[in-house]
Structures are given as structure tokens and as C-alpha cells.
Amino acid sequence: MDYPFKSCLSRATILGSCNAIFLVGVYVRGVGPWYPCSLERTSAVFEVLGLWNPSTREFKELPDFLWKFIKHRPLCGNIAYGLGYDSLMDDYKVIRILYYYDSKVYESDVHVYSVRTNSYKRIRDVPYFIPRRHNHPAIVSGMFLNGAIHWLGISLARTSNLSLRIVFFNVENEEFGEIQLHDQFNSYMITQALELGVFEGCLCIYRFDNCIYRFDSADGYIMKQFGADDSWTNMLSLKQPAYANPGYTLAYLHTPWLRPCVDPTSKSEFDEWINYPIAYP
């Protein structure tokens, strides 16, 4: 697989994927997306935004639309991206959401780029706030599934509570919607990190415990029936994940032992504990 960004001064971030095509942002090292709150630096969030097909080794650079619709006030620091496929129009679309914070209210600008027309447009603001990932200072990547791009978000409606939900953007009709989350996920918002993903054609959520200081444990949940809040199933549970090898054993942080994974169904471990000391550097 060829890497299209060969300059030692440039770095790339994957912002979304769909049908083995990747939305990639490229920035120059030292100038990249680490200054989202400065309006002067906003144009440098990504020097290049493009679509990359590794199988055909094609890279399509998207038009520079960072400045055309940006309001002249500071961004709050969150920028959400996503890539999806419109089956009705046989078209790939890129969405980007900028957030502003003004008078204790979050506002947004939403832009959609069409590969088919090679043009972009501004659509209505998104009624949800999509928080940044725990391990990245500014960028949030959406997950494409069932004709829509999905993120974890919070409603901006004054009549709504601050509970977490799955926010989606329908690529065909360009409308936003939401999927309610079980209360168990909202209890994780403060002390634990949640990551949204796609696994075997289903939405999934990964929970990392105590993400501020270290990863004490991790769990994976899969939504077996799309849109059904009661269909979340625990598919994986790990305690203090650190180093993984083929098989079931796992090296644990903060202990001198190797320990196995836990079967989420039976709550039993796959194997006996392995007392194998680990040398830490």
C-alpha cells in the first residue's frame, strides 16, 4: 500500500471511511490542528483535505472550503468530520461541523461536499454538540453505517437533558437524527471514555475506565438491532489492557503478571492465571 504523503514535514489523520475509501486530513508538522481556538490558525487545521483509495492508489484533493463560511469569531475547539455514500445519487459526501461558543451557547456551521458535483454547500446547523474524543484535542471522526454518519453527541435543545446519544446524519436527505442510549453509558461520561465504532455491520461502543490517568479496564458493547436501545450486548471485557498477543492472554499494566481475557457471557476467565513476571523499562 502506497502512502501518498511522503514529505517528512507532513502528517495525516484519518477522518472517516466508507467502502474502503478514506477521508484524510494532512497538515504540516508544527502548524497542524493544535490551535483550533485561534481564528488566525483555523485555516491551518488541515493544509489538505482529500479522499484516498489505497487499492487504486488514487488521492482526490478536496476544494479549499475552510474559510468561505467561517464566522469571524473564535471556534470552541471541536471539529467533526464524516464520509458517507449516497446510494440514490451514486455520490460520496463529506460533512464537516464547526462549533462556536458564544454567550454560553454552542452554535455550529455545517458544510457538505459532494464528489459527484465537486461542490460544497452550507446546510442548517446541527442541533447537537459532538464532543471531542478523549485522545485528540480537536477532531471527531464519524462512523458510516446504514446510509448515515454517526457520532456520540449531546442535544443542544434547551428543553433536553444533557444525556449522551448517538447523533446521525442521513447522507441521502441530509437530515440529522438521534438514537437514544441506555442509561449505563451516560454514567460513564465523567470518569470513563466512550468511543463509537462499527463492528461486523453493527454500531458498537468501547468504554475505557478512568481514562484521565490510565486505562484500568475496557468493555465493548454491540447494538445487535440497529436503533434498538435494548439490544446492546457486552461482547468483550478487559482489565487493564496493555499488550496483546495471539490467543487469549493479555499483559496487564501496573502488575507483574500476565492475565487472560474475561468471557462477558459467563463472566469467567478463559484460562488460569499465568504467573509470568514482566520487566518494565
N, C-alpha and C positions, 0 to 999 in steps of 0.2 A: 504494500500500500504506500503510495507516494504521499509525502507530506508537503502541501502546497506553500507553506510559509517557511521558507528556508533561511530567511535573514535571522542572524543571531540577535538582532535588536528587537524582533517582533515576537509576540506571544499570542496564542489563540485560545479562545474559550468556546466550548460548545453550548449553544443557547437553546437548542431544540433539535428534534429529529423526527423524520417521517418517511416511511418507505425507503429506508437506507440512505436518505439524503439528510445532510446535517446543516443546520443554521450555525454559522461560525462568525464570531467577532474577533477581529485582530487589532491589537493595539501595540504601540511602541513601548518597550520596557522603560519604566520610569515616568511615563506620561499617561498610562492607561486608566482603567476605570476606578481609580482610587480617590478621585476628587469629585464625587457626584454632587456635593453641596455648593460647589463654586460654579457659577454660571459661566465664567470665562473658561473653565476647564471642561464644560459639558461637551463641547464639540470633540473632545479627545477621549470620550468614553470608549469609542471604538474608531480607529482610523479607517478600518474597512469592515463592512458587514456583507456577508455573502453566503451562497449556498454551495455546498461541496458534496460531490458524488464520488466517493473513493473508488467505486468499481469501474467507472468510466474515466476517472482522473480529471473530471471537469470541475471548474470553480467559476461560479457566476457572481460577480460583484454587484451588489445592490446599489441603486442610486443613493446619493448622499441626501437623506431627508432628516438629518438630526436637527437642523436649525429652522426649517421652514415654519413649523407650527409651535415651536417652543415659546412659552410665555416669558416675558422679561422679569422673572423673579426666581429666586433660588429653588432648586429641587430639594425634596426631602431626603433623597439618598437611595430610593428604591426605583429600579427599572425592571419591568417584567417583559420577557420575550416569549415567543412561541412560534412554531412552524406547523402548518396543517395542510391537508389535501381536501379540496372541494371537488367531490366526485360529480356533482351536477355540471360544473363548468370545466371539468378536467383541468384544474388550476391549483397551483400551490400558493399559499398565502402566508405572509409573515405578519405577526402582530407585535407591536411594541407599546408598552404602557409606561408613561412618565407620571410620577407623583409629585405634587407640590403641597406644602403645608402653609396655610395662610389663615390667620386669626383662629387658631385652634381647630381648623377644619382641613381635612385632606381633600385635595382636588386632583384630577387626573387629565391627561391628554392621551388619547388612544389613536394610533395610526395603523393602518393595514396596507400592506404592499401586495400587489398581485403580480405573479410571474407572467401570467398569460398576457396581461396588458402592459407589463413593465411600468406600472404607475402605482402611486400610493395615494391614500386619502385619509382624512381625519373623520372618525366616527364619534358617536356620542360617548361621553365619559362613562367609565366603568363605575357602577355603584358599590364596588368592593375595594378594600385595601389588601394588597398582596404583600405580606411582609417578606423581608429578605431571608435567605437561608442562613442557618446558624454558622456556616463555614465560609461565607462570602460576604463582603461588605456592602454590595450594592445590587448584584444581578440575581434575578429569579428566572429559572427556565421552566416553561410549561411542558406538560406531557400530553401527546396526541393520542386519542383513542375514541372510537365510535363517532368520527366526524367532528370532534371538538377538542380544544386545547384546555387542559386542566391545570389549576394551581390550588394551593391552600390559601384561603383568604378570610377576611372579616368584613361583614356588611357595614357600609357607611351610612345606612339609613338611621335617622335619629330615633326611630321607634324600635329599632332592632337591638338585641343584646350583642355583646362582643364575643359570642361563641364562634369557634372556628368552623369553617365549612369548606367544601370543595367548590371552587368557582370555575365555571367553564365558559368558553367562547365557542359558539357554533360557527364553524368555518363557512358553511353554506349561506345561512341567513344573517350572519354577522351580529348575532344577539348574545347577550350574556345570560347566564342562569346559575343555579346553585344546587348542590346536593348536600343535605344535612348530614352532619357527622354524629356518631354516637358520643354520649357524654364522656366516655372513657378517654377520648382523645383530647377533649378540652381540659381535662385535669392534668394533661402533660404540658400545657403551654408554657408554664413558668420555669419549671425545673428540668424539663426534658425537651429535646428537639425532635421535630417531626419532619420527615421527608416523603413527598409524594412520588410515586413511580408507577410503572406498568410492568406486570409480570404475567406471562402466558395469557395475554389478551384481557387481563383484568386490572383494575386500579388496585394499587397496594400502598400501604403506609409503613414506613420504617420509623420506629421510635428508639431514640438514643437517650439513655438516662444520664442525668447530671452532666449535660454537655458543656457546661461552663468551665469546669475544671478537668474532667476526664470522662471517658466513656465507661461507666460502671456496668451497664448492661444494654442489650439491644433486643428488640422484638420486631417481627414482621407480620403485618396483617394484610389479608387479601379480601377484596369485595367480590365474592363469587357471583352475585347477581347485580349487574350494573344498576346503580341508582337506589338499591335497597339497603337502607341503613342497618337493618338487622342481619345482613348477610356477611358482615365482617368476620373473618376467621383467622385465628392466630396460626400462622404457618411456620414460624421459626422463633426460637428464643435462645439468646446467647447471653452469657455472663462475662462481663469484662473482656470483650473481644480484642485481640491484638494480632496474632499471627495464625494464619490458617494453612493447613497442609492437606493433600488428598486424603480422603477418609473423614472420620468424624471428630478426630481430636483437634483441640484448639489450644494455642498458647495464651495464657492469661496474663494481663498486666497486673502489677502490684503484688504478685505472688510468685513463689519459686517453682510452680508446678505447671504441668500440662493437664488440662481438664477437658472432658468431652462435651459435645453439644447436648441440649436437652430436647427430648421429644415433646412438642407442645400438646400432643393429644393425651399421652399417658402421664406426662409430667415426670417421666423417668429418664435417666441418662442412658445413652446408647451403650456405654461400656463402663467398666470400673475405672475409678480414678487412677491416673497414671502418675506416680511419684517420680517425676523426672526434673531435676533441678535445671533452671535456665540461667545462663550467665548474662548479666546485664552490663552494657558498656559503661 
